Amino acid sequence: MQLMELIRDLIADSPILPLFLAVAIGYGIGRIRIGPFSLGGLGGTLVAAILIGLVGVDVDENIKTIAFALFIYSLGYVSGPQFFGSLGRETLGQVHLALFSTLVIFLTIWTLAQIFDLDKGTAAGLLAGATTESASIGTASEALQNLGLDDDQVRQLQNNIAVTYAVTYLFGLILVVTFSSRIAPRLMGVGDLKQAAAALEQKLGASTQLEPGQFEFLRDMVVRVYRVDEGSGASLSIDDVSGRFKQAVSIQAIDRGGQTLVVTGSLRLQAGDLISLVGLPSAVVAAGRMLGSESTDTRLAEGLVGEIRDVVVTREDRSGKTVSMLREEISPVAPHGAFAIRLTRLNREIPIHPRTEVQRGDVVRLIGLPQSVDRVTEELGYALEPSDAVDYVFLALGIIAGILVGDCTVSIAGSPISLGIGGGCLISGLVFGWFQSRIRSIGNLPPATALHLRDFGLAIFIASVGLAAGPQAWDVIGERGLMLPVLSIIVVMVPMIASMIYARKVVGMDPVLVTGALGGLLTCTAALNAAAAEAESEMPVLGYTVPYAISNVLLTLLGPVIVLTV
């Protein structure tokens, strides 16, 4: 008893303490693994906060609101370029797959609410937990405040959201991971996901297959000097050499009889020419052997400086093109000497194969000579500048815009409806993130900083929700506790089976891509990781990114829809 009183006194003296205590304990709980599964930091934070809240904690609503605004704006900001980049003809199938999945999720929850007489809070919590979309907790909670209910009713329904989320989250997570990586492939007739992924890689033009956990050491550029021999490289043009090695090597300088020549594509080599070859190691060695013998005269190699740069694809005429198509289009207008060694989409690495499609918002890592990298950058989009500075004016204006948009009301069936801070800041984040990706001179918010704001804001918000829900947790669990896991299984299985069939029969997606898409549709990164591990390949990522970008927004906005319609 004295211990409980001591804890209450400590919390009363420092209201912020339980928030960080819940985060610390919650993320510690989230690291505990049972087989391949773990609760995760957010799920652990909510459980810890509910338990701490049992002693009675006064939650500061202003802290909760600020944390949610930072989280939801950062979520939109990070997703903005990829979200708008996904809205194109080349990804139209995956876009309407996400729309279809969201509709099925809504109809499933709405039907269960009618059958089992679920209140608005329980239905919204079922959405957040079963689909692992934590953001919908905030948007649904805000929507409850706009229904004209008294404070006690709103508080009770918000507590129902939190407790239902805590109970159903783990069931939803385990089921999504298991279904997408193990059950779905067999339902689609794929006996071995690893073989199916290897076949897809070959279809996309892969020539080698690394074992899981392996990577290529020799991905940097090298420069070597060769002397052209009679009968080997003599009479070949610069374009001939580059074409034979698919632009993996380039001739940067030529010395002929002591005179440095201007390198052009039509220039033909002669016996005795000294040339500097720049490119990927294996290509340089192969080209050098074909042209002549390596020289110890390194004058042509002196002064050559290399550069690594991350470039965001924004040009519309480059989006939807395959790697081989881009190589053919860019090579005639850009000097040789720049090579793409990495492609990422939503912070996930995409395998670079000849028939891999590049989309707007993708980040390409280029390595090469500065002038070559500059030209290729212009042909793709813009360079990500390595800056840690944050434009706080732009950040604050974005959140202000979100608050103002959220305050706007529209009359529907005679009732005033507004998006609230959640919907408003999500929309402003999407727009401001997209705008900053197009005009790089203003509004810098480094990706790492935006991700930290998103994760920290959500952690504090989830902790606030759990602390407030603590005193009523046992009542909610006692009333519907045994039913909630069953309902969460239904909410996951119905949309996932329907989406799997829709993806195969209507969209025509490859089964390997479907396994990634299912994780994206329910915004579950753990499901993607499981599918990639099962396939021993990163191929499922190609089906994950577009559904994830679209569903992340749709499911967040679905929270208020559930509240208004149930």
For each residue, the residues with C-beta under 8 A, 3 or more apart:
1: 4 5
2: 5 6
3: 6 7
4: 1 7 8 55
5: 1 2 8 9
6: 2 3 9 10
7: 3 4 10 11 55
8: 4 5 11 12 55 56
9: 5 6 12 13
10: 6 7 13 14 17
11: 7 8 14 15 17 18 55 57
12: 8 9 15 58
13: 9 10
14: 10 11 17
15: 11 12 18 57 58 60
16: 19 20 63
17: 10 11 14 20 21
18: 11 15 21 22 49 52 53 57 463 467
19: 16 22 23 63 460 463 464 467
20: 16 17 23 24 463
21: 17 18 24 25 48 52
22: 18 19 25 26 45 48 49 52 463 466 467
23: 19 20 26 27 45 48 459 460 463
24: 20 21 27 28
25: 21 22 28 29 44 45 48 52
26: 22 23 29 30 41 42 43 44 45 46 47 48 49 459 462 463
27: 23 24 30 31 41 44 45 459
28: 24 25 31 32 44
29: 25 26 32 39 44 47 48
30: 26 27 38 39 40 41 42 43 44 45
31: 27 28 38 41 44
32: 28 29 38 39
33: 36 37 38
34: 37 38
35:
36: 33 177 530
37: 33 34 170 173 174 177
38: 30 31 32 33 34
39: 29 30 32 43 44 47 169 170 173
40: 30 43 44 173 526
41: 26 27 30 31 44 45 459
42: 26 30 45 46 134 458 459 462
43: 26 30 39 40 46 47 166 169 170 173
44: 25 26 27 28 29 30 31 39 40 41 47 48
45: 22 23 25 26 27 30 41 42 48 49 459 462 463 466
46: 26 42 43 49 50 162 165 166 169 462 463 465 466
47: 26 29 39 43 44 50 51 166 466
48: 21 22 23 25 26 29 44 45 51 52 463 466
49: 18 22 26 45 46 52 53 462 463 464 465 466 467 469 470
50: 46 47 53 54 162 163 166 466 467 469 470 473
51: 47 48 54 470
52: 18 21 22 25 48 49 55 57 466 467 470
53: 18 49 50 56 57 466 467 468 469 470 471 473
54: 50 51 470 471 473
55: 4 7 8 11 52 470
56: 8 53 470 471
57: 11 15 18 52 53 467 468 470
58: 12 15
59: 63 64 464 467 468
60: 15 63 64 464
61: 64 65
62: 65 66
63: 16 19 59 60 66 67 460 464
64: 59 60 61 67 68 460 461 464 465
65: 61 62 68 69 421
66: 62 63 69 70
67: 63 64 70 71 456 457 458 460 461 464
68: 64 65 71 72 138 421 422 457 461
69: 65 66 72 73 399 402 403 421 425 457
70: 66 67 73 74 399 453 454 456 457
71: 67 68 74 75 135 138 453 454 455 456 457 458 461
72: 68 69 75 76 135 138 139 402 421 422 425 426 429 457 556
73: 69 70 76 77 398 399 402 425 426 428 429 432 453
74: 70 71 77 78 429 450 451 453 454 457
75: 71 72 78 79 135 426 429 454 552 556
76: 72 73 79 80 425 426 427 428 429 430 431 432 433 553
77: 73 74 80 398 429 430 432 433 436 445 450
78: 74 75 429 433 447 450 451 454
79: 75 76 82 83 346 429 430 433 549 552 553
80: 76 77 83 84 429 430 431 432 433 434 435 437
81: 84 85 312 314 360 361 433 434 437
82: 79 85 86 345 346 361 545 549
83: 79 80 86 87 430 434 549 550 552 553
84: 80 81 87 360 361 430 434
85: 81 82 88 319 359 360 361 362
86: 82 83 91 94 95 359 361 545 546 549 550
87: 83 84 91 95
88: 85 91 92 319 320 359 360
89: 92 320
90: 319 320 357 359
91: 86 87 88 94 95 320 359 546
92: 88 89 95 96
93: 96 97 506 507 508 509
94: 86 91 97 98 507 509 517 543 546 547 550
95: 86 87 91 92 98 99 546 550
96: 92 93 99 100 507
97: 93 94 100 101 499 502 503 506 507 509 517 521 547
98: 94 95 101 102 520 521 546 547 550 551 554
99: 95 96 102 103 550 554
100: 96 97 103 104 498 499 502
101: 97 98 104 105 495 498 499 502 521 522 547 551
102: 98 99 105 106 551 554 555 558
103: 99 100 106 107
104: 100 101 107 108 494 495 498 499
105: 101 102 108 109 127 131 491 495 555 558
106: 102 103 109 110 558 561 562
107: 103 104 110 111
108: 104 105 111 112 490 491 494 495
109: 105 106 112 113 123 126 127 491 562 566
110: 106 107 113 114 123 562 565 566
111: 107 108 114 115
112: 108 109 115 116 118 123 126 487 490 491
113: 109 110 116 117 118 122 123 566
114: 110 111 117
115: 111 112
116: 112 113 483 487
117: 113 114
118: 112 113 122 123 126 487 566
119: 122 123 157 160 566
120: 123 124 140 144 157 562 563 566
121: 124 125 140 144 156 157 158 159 160 161 164
122: 113 118 119 125 126 160 161 164 476 480 484
123: 109 110 112 113 118 119 120 126 127 562 563 566
124: 120 121 127 128 136 137 140 141 161 164 559 562 563 566
125: 121 122 128 129 137 140 160 161 162 163 164 165 168
126: 109 112 118 122 123 129 130 164 168 484 487 488 491
127: 105 109 123 124 130 131 133 136 140 491 555 558 559 562
128: 124 125 131 133 134 135 136 137 140 161 164 165 169 559
129: 125 126 132 164 165 166 167 168 169 171 172 488
130: 126 127 168 169 171 172 487 488 491 492
131: 105 127 128 136 172 491 492 522 523 555
132: 129 169 172 173 176 522 523 524
133: 127 128 136 522 523 551 552 555 556 558
134: 42 128 137 165 458 462
135: 71 72 75 128 138 139 422 426 458 552 555 556 559
136: 124 127 128 131 133 139 140 555 556 558 559 562
137: 124 125 128 134 140 141 161 162 165 461 462 465 559
138: 68 71 72 135 141 142 422 461 559
139: 72 135 136 142 143 420 422 423 426 556 557 559 560
140: 120 121 124 125 127 128 136 137 143 144 161 559 560 562 563
141: 124 137 138 144 145 158 161 465
142: 138 139 145 146 420 421 422 423 560
143: 139 140 146 147 420 559 560 563 564
144: 120 121 140 141 147 149 154 157 158 563
145: 141 142 154 420
146: 142 143 416 417 418 420
147: 143 144 154 563
148:
149: 144 153 154 157
150: 153 154
151: 154 155
152: 155 156
153: 149 150 156 157
154: 144 145 147 149 150 151 157 158
155: 151 152 158 159 468
156: 121 152 153 159 160 472
157: 119 120 121 144 149 153 154 160 161
158: 121 141 144 154 155 161 162 465 468 469
159: 121 155 156 162 163 468 469 472 473 476
160: 119 121 122 125 156 157 163 164 476
161: 121 122 124 125 128 137 140 141 157 158 164 165 465
162: 46 50 125 137 158 159 165 166 465 466 468 469
163: 50 125 159 160 166 167 469 472 473 476 477
164: 121 122 124 125 126 128 129 160 161 167 168 476 480 484
165: 46 125 128 129 134 137 161 162 168 169
166: 43 46 47 50 129 162 163 169 466 473
167: 129 163 164 171 477 481 484 485 488
168: 125 126 129 130 164 165 171 172 484 485 487 488 491
169: 39 43 46 128 129 130 132 165 166 172 173
170: 37 39 43 173 174
171: 129 130 167 168 174 175 485 488 489 492
172: 129 130 131 132 168 169 175 176 488 491 492 522
173: 37 39 40 43 132 169 170 176 177 524 526
174: 37 170 171 177 178
175: 171 172 178 179 488 489 492 493
176: 132 172 173 179 180 492 496 518 519 522 524 526 527
177: 36 37 173 174 180 181 519 524 526 527 530
178: 174 175 181 182 183 530
179: 175 176 182 183 184 492 493 496 518
180: 176 177 183 184 496 515 516 518 519 524 527 528 530 531
181: 177 178 184 185 193 515 527 530 531 533 534
182: 178 179 185 186 530 534
183: 178 179 180 186 187
184: 179 180 181 187 188 496 500 511 514 515 518
185: 181 182 188 190 191 193 196 511 515 534
186: 182 183 189 190 191
187: 183 184 497 500
188: 184 185 500 504 511 514
189: 186 511
190: 185 186 193 196 511 512
191: 185 186 195
192: 195 196
193: 181 185 190 196 197 512 515 531 534 535
194: 197 198 534 535 536 537
195: 191 192 198 199
196: 185 190 192 193 199 200 510 511 512 535
197: 193 194 200 201 512 535 536 537 539 540
198: 194 195 201 202 209 537
199: 195 196 202 203
200: 196 197 203 204 510 512 513 537 539
201: 197 198 204 206 209 351 353 537 539
202: 198 199 205 206
203: 199 200 355
204: 200 201 351 353 354 355 356
205: 202 323 324 353 354 355 356
206: 201 202 209 351 353
207:
208:
209: 198 201 206
210: 214 215 216
211: 214 536
212: 533 536
213:
214: 210 211
215: 210
216: 210 219
217:
218: 280 281 282
219: 216 280 341 367
220: 281 306 367
221: 278 279 280 281 306 339 367 368
222: 278 279 280 281 284
223: 252 276 277 278 284 301 304
224: 276 277 284 285 288 294 301
225: 274 275 276 277 294 295 297 298 299 300 301
226: 274 275 277 288 291 292 293 294 295
227: 272 273 274 275 292 293 294 295
228: 232 233 234 269 270 271 272 273 274 275 291 292
229: 232 233 234 271 291 292 293
230: 234 271
231: 234 271
232: 228 229 290 291 292
233: 228 229 236 241 269 290 291 292
234: 228 229 230 231 269 270 271
235: 268 269 270
236: 233 240 241 268 269 291
237: 240 241 265 266 267 268 269
238: 241 242 251 263 264 265 266 267 269
239: 242 243 265 266
240: 236 237 243 244
241: 233 236 237 238 244 245 249 251 269 287 291
242: 238 239 245 247 249 250 251 265 331 336
243: 239 240 246 247
244: 240 241 287 290
245: 241 242 248 249 279 283 286 287
246: 243 327
247: 242 243 250 327 331 336 339
248: 245 279 280 282 283 339
249: 241 242 245 277 278 279 280 283 284 286 287 336
250: 242 247 277 278 279 335 336 337 372
251: 238 241 242 254 263 275 276 277 278 336
252: 223 263 276 277 278 300 304 337 369
253: 260 263 275 276 300
254: 251 260 261 263 267 269 273 274 275 300
255: 258 259 260 261 273 274 275 299 300
256: 259 261 270 272 273 274
257: 272
258: 255
259: 255 256
260: 253 254 255
261: 254 255 256 267
262: 267
263: 238 251 252 253 254 267
264: 238 267
265: 237 238 239 242
266: 237 238 239
267: 237 238 254 261 262 263 264
268: 235 236 237
269: 228 233 234 235 236 237 238 241 254 273 275 291
270: 228 234 235 256 273
271: 228 229 230 231 234
272: 227 228 256 257
273: 227 228 254 255 256 269 270
274: 225 226 227 228 254 255 256 295 297 300
275: 225 226 227 228 251 253 254 255 269 291 300
276: 223 224 225 251 252 253 300 301 304
277: 223 224 225 226 249 250 251 252 284 287 288 291
278: 221 222 223 249 250 251 252 284 304 337 368 369
279: 221 222 245 248 249 250 283 284 287 337 339
280: 218 219 221 222 248 249 283 284 339
281: 218 220 221 222 284 285
282: 218 248 285 286
283: 245 248 249 279 280 286 287
284: 222 223 224 249 277 278 279 280 281 287 288
285: 224 281 282 288 289
286: 245 249 282 283 289 290
287: 241 244 245 249 277 279 283 284 290 291
288: 224 226 277 284 285 291 292 294
289: 285 286
290: 232 233 244 286 287
291: 226 228 229 232 233 236 241 269 275 277 287 288
292: 226 227 228 229 232 233 288
293: 226 227 229
294: 224 225 226 227 288
295: 225 226 227 274 298
296:
297: 225 274 300
298: 225 295 301 302
299: 225 255 302
300: 225 252 253 254 255 274 275 276 297
301: 223 224 225 276 298 304
302: 298 299
303:
304: 223 252 276 278 301 369
305: 369 370
306: 220 221 367 368 369 370
307: 366 367 368 369 370 373
308: 365 366 367
309: 365 366 367 373 377 383 384
310: 363 364 365 366 383 384
311: 363 364 365 366 376 377 380 381 382 383 384
312: 81 361 362 363 364 380 381 382 383 384 437
313: 318 319 358 359 360 361 362 363 364 380 381
314: 81 360 361 380 381 382 437 438
315: 318 319 360 379 380 381
316: 319 360
317:
318: 313 315 321 326 329 358 360 379 380 381
319: 85 88 90 313 315 316 358 359 360
320: 88 89 90 91 357 358 359
321: 318 325 326 329 357 358
322: 325 326 354 355 356 357 358
323: 205 326 327 340 352 353 354 355 356 358
324: 205 327 328 354 355
325: 321 322 328 329
326: 318 321 322 323 329 330 358 380
327: 246 247 323 324 330 331
328: 324 325 331
329: 318 321 325 326 332 333 379
330: 326 327 333 334 376 379 380
331: 242 247 327 328 334 336
332: 329
333: 329 330 375 379
334: 330 331 338 372 375 376 379
335: 250 338 369 371 372 375
336: 242 247 249 250 251 331 372
337: 250 252 278 279 368 369 371 372
338: 334 335 366 367 368 369 372 373 375 376
339: 221 247 248 279 280 366 367 368
340: 323 343 352 364 365 366
341: 219 352 365 366 367
342: 349 352 364 365
343: 340 349 350 351 352 356 358 362 363 364 365
344: 347 348 349 350 362 363 365
345: 82 348 350 359 361 362 363 541 545
346: 79 82 544 545 548 549
347: 344 447 451
348: 344 345 528 538 541 544 545
349: 342 343 344 538 541
350: 343 344 345 356 362 538 541 542
351: 201 204 206 343 356 537 538 539 541 542
352: 323 340 341 342 343 356
353: 201 204 205 206 323 356
354: 204 205 322 323 324
355: 203 204 205 322 323 324
356: 204 205 322 323 343 350 351 352 353 542
357: 90 320 321 322
358: 313 318 319 320 321 322 323 326 343 362 364
359: 85 86 88 90 91 313 319 320 345 362 545 546
360: 81 84 85 88 313 314 315 316 318 319
361: 81 82 84 85 86 312 313 314 345 437
362: 85 312 313 343 344 345 350 358 359
363: 310 311 312 313 343 344 345 384
364: 310 311 312 313 340 342 343 358 380
365: 308 309 310 311 340 341 342 343 344
366: 307 308 309 310 311 338 339 340 341 373 376 377
367: 219 220 221 306 307 308 309 338 339 341 373
368: 221 278 306 307 337 338 339 372 373 376
369: 252 278 304 305 306 307 335 337 338 372 373
370: 305 306 307 373 374
371: 335 337 374 375
372: 250 334 335 336 337 338 368 369 375 376
373: 307 309 338 366 367 368 369 370 376 377
374: 370 371 377 378
375: 333 334 335 338 371 372 378 379
376: 311 330 334 338 366 368 372 373 379 380
377: 309 311 366 373 374 380 381 382 383
378: 374 375
379: 315 318 329 330 333 334 375 376
380: 311 312 313 314 315 318 326 330 364 376 377
381: 311 312 313 314 315 318 377
382: 311 312 314 377 437 440
383: 309 310 311 312 377
384: 309 310 311 312 363 447
385: 440 444
386:
387: 444 446
388: 446 449
389: 444 446
390: 395 444 445 446 449
391: 394 395 442 443 444 445
392: 395 396
393: 396 397
394: 391 397 398 432 436 442 443 444 445
395: 390 391 392 398 399 443 445
396: 392 393 399 400
397: 393 394 400 401 432
398: 73 77 394 395 401 402 425 428 429 432
399: 69 70 73 395 396 402 403 425 428
400: 396 397 403 404
401: 397 398 404 405 424 428 432
402: 69 72 73 398 399 405 406 421 424 425 426 427 428 429
403: 69 399 400 406 407 421 424 425
404: 400 401 407 408 424
405: 401 402 408 419 423 424 427 428
406: 402 403 418 419 420 421 422 423 424 425
407: 403 404 418 424
408: 404 405 418 419 424
409: 416 417 418
410: 416 417 418
411: 414 415 416 417
412: 415 417
413:
414: 411
415: 411 412
416: 146 409 410 411
417: 146 409 410 411 412 564
418: 146 406 407 408 409 410 423
419: 405 406 408 422 423 424 427 560
420: 139 142 143 145 146 406 423 424 560
421: 65 68 69 72 142 402 403 406 424 425
422: 68 72 135 138 139 142 406 419 425 426 556 559 560
423: 139 142 405 406 418 419 420 426 427 556 557 560
424: 401 402 403 404 405 406 407 408 419 420 421 427 428
425: 69 72 73 76 398 399 402 403 406 421 422 428 429
426: 72 73 75 76 135 139 402 422 423 429 430 553 556 557
427: 76 402 405 419 423 424 430 431
428: 73 76 398 399 401 402 405 424 425 431 432
429: 72 73 74 75 76 77 78 79 80 398 402 425 426 432 433
430: 76 77 79 80 83 84 426 427 433 434 553
431: 76 80 427 428 434 435
432: 73 76 77 80 394 397 398 401 428 429 435 436 443
433: 76 77 78 79 80 81 429 430 436 437
434: 80 81 83 84 430 431 437 438
435: 80 431 432 438 439 443
436: 77 394 432 433 439 440 442 443 444 445
437: 80 81 312 314 361 382 433 434 440
438: 314 434 435
439: 435 436 442 443
440: 382 385 436 437 444
441:
442: 391 394 436 439
443: 391 394 395 432 435 436 439
444: 385 387 389 390 391 394 436 440
445: 77 390 391 394 395 436 449 450
446: 387 388 389 390 449 450
447: 78 347 384 450 451
448: 451 452
449: 388 390 445 446 452 453
450: 74 77 78 445 446 447 453 454
451: 74 78 347 447 448 454 455
452: 448 449 455 456
453: 70 71 73 74 449 450 456 457
454: 70 71 74 75 78 450 451 457 458
455: 71 451 452 458 459
456: 67 70 71 452 453 459 460
457: 67 68 69 70 71 72 74 453 454 460 461
458: 42 67 71 134 135 454 455 461 462
459: 23 26 27 41 42 45 455 456 462 463
460: 19 23 63 64 67 456 457 463 464
461: 64 67 68 71 137 138 457 458 464 465
462: 26 42 45 46 49 134 137 458 459 465 466
463: 18 19 20 22 23 26 45 46 48 49 459 460 466 467
464: 19 49 59 60 63 64 67 460 461 467 468
465: 46 49 64 137 141 158 161 162 461 462 468 469
466: 22 45 46 47 48 49 50 52 53 162 166 462 463 469 470
467: 18 19 22 49 50 52 53 57 59 463 464 470
468: 53 57 59 155 158 159 162 464 465
469: 49 50 53 158 159 162 163 465 466 472 473 476
470: 49 50 51 52 53 54 55 56 57 466 467 473
471: 53 54 56
472: 156 159 163 469 475 476
473: 50 53 54 159 163 166 469 470 476 477
474: 477 478
475: 472 478 479
476: 122 159 160 163 164 469 472 473 479 480 481
477: 163 167 473 474 480 481
478: 474 475 481
479: 475 476
480: 122 164 476 477 483 484
481: 167 476 477 478 484
482: 485 486
483: 116 480 486 487
484: 122 126 164 167 168 480 481 487 488
485: 167 168 171 482 488 489
486: 482 483 489 490
487: 112 116 118 126 130 168 483 484 490 491
488: 126 129 130 167 168 171 172 175 484 485 491 492
489: 171 175 485 486 492 493
490: 108 112 486 487 493 494
491: 105 108 109 112 126 127 130 131 168 172 487 488 494 495
492: 130 131 171 172 175 176 179 488 489 495 496 522
493: 175 179 489 490 496 497
494: 104 108 490 491 497 498
495: 101 104 105 108 491 492 498 499 521 522
496: 176 179 180 184 492 493 499 500 518 521 522
497: 187 493 494 500 501
498: 100 101 104 494 495 501 502
499: 97 100 101 104 495 496 502 503 517 518 521
500: 184 187 188 496 497 503 504 514 518
501: 497 498 504 505
502: 97 100 101 498 499 505 506 507
503: 97 499 500 506 507 509 513 514 517 518
504: 188 500 501 507 508 509 511 514
505: 501 502 508
506: 93 97 502 503
507: 93 94 96 97 502 503 504
508: 93 504 505
509: 93 94 97 503 504 513 514 517 543
510: 196 200 513 514 543
511: 184 185 188 189 190 196 504 514 515
512: 190 193 196 197 200 515 516 535 537 539 540 543
513: 200 503 509 510 516 517 539 540 542 543
514: 184 188 500 503 504 509 510 511 517 518 543
515: 180 181 184 185 193 511 512 518 519 531 534 535 540 543
516: 180 512 513 519 520 528 531 532 539 540 541 542 543 544
517: 94 97 499 503 509 513 514 520 521 543 544 547
518: 176 179 180 184 496 499 500 503 514 515 521 522 527 531
519: 176 177 180 515 516 522 524 525 526 527 528 530 531 540 544 548
520: 98 516 517 523 528 543 544 545 546 547 548 549 551
521: 97 98 101 495 496 499 517 518 547 548 551
522: 101 131 132 133 172 176 492 495 496 518 519 527 551
523: 131 132 133 520 548 551 552 555
524: 132 173 176 177 180 519 527 528
525: 519 528 529
526: 40 173 176 177 519 529 530
527: 176 177 180 181 518 519 522 524 530 531
528: 180 348 516 519 520 524 525 531 532 540 541 544
529: 525 526 532 533
530: 36 177 178 180 181 182 519 526 527 533 534
531: 180 181 193 515 516 518 519 527 528 534 535 540
532: 516 528 529 535 536 537 538 539 540 541
533: 181 212 529 530 536
534: 181 182 185 193 194 515 530 531
535: 193 194 196 197 512 515 531 532 539 540
536: 194 197 211 212 532 533
537: 194 197 198 200 201 351 512 532 540
538: 348 349 350 351 532 541
539: 197 200 201 351 512 513 516 532 535 542
540: 197 512 513 515 516 519 528 531 532 535 537 543 544
541: 345 348 349 350 351 516 528 532 538 544 545
542: 350 351 356 513 516 539 545
543: 94 509 510 512 513 514 515 516 517 520 540 546 547
544: 346 348 516 517 519 520 528 540 541 547 548
545: 82 86 345 346 348 359 520 541 542 548 549
546: 86 91 94 95 98 359 520 543 549 550
547: 94 97 98 101 517 520 521 543 544 550 551
548: 346 519 520 521 523 544 545 551 552
549: 79 82 83 86 346 520 545 546 552 553
550: 83 86 94 95 98 99 546 547 553 554
551: 98 101 102 133 520 521 522 523 547 548 554 555
552: 75 79 83 133 135 523 548 549 555 556
553: 76 79 83 426 430 549 550 556 557
554: 98 99 102 550 551 557 558
555: 102 105 127 131 133 135 136 523 551 552 558 559
556: 72 75 133 135 136 139 422 423 426 552 553 559
557: 139 423 426 553 554 560 561
558: 102 105 106 127 133 136 554 555 561 562
559: 124 127 128 135 136 137 138 139 140 143 422 555 556 562 563
560: 139 140 142 143 419 420 422 423 557 563 564
561: 106 557 558 564 565
562: 106 109 110 120 123 124 127 136 140 558 559 565 566
563: 120 123 124 140 143 144 147 559 560 566
564: 143 417 560 561
565: 110 561 562
566: 109 110 113 118 119 120 123 124 562 563
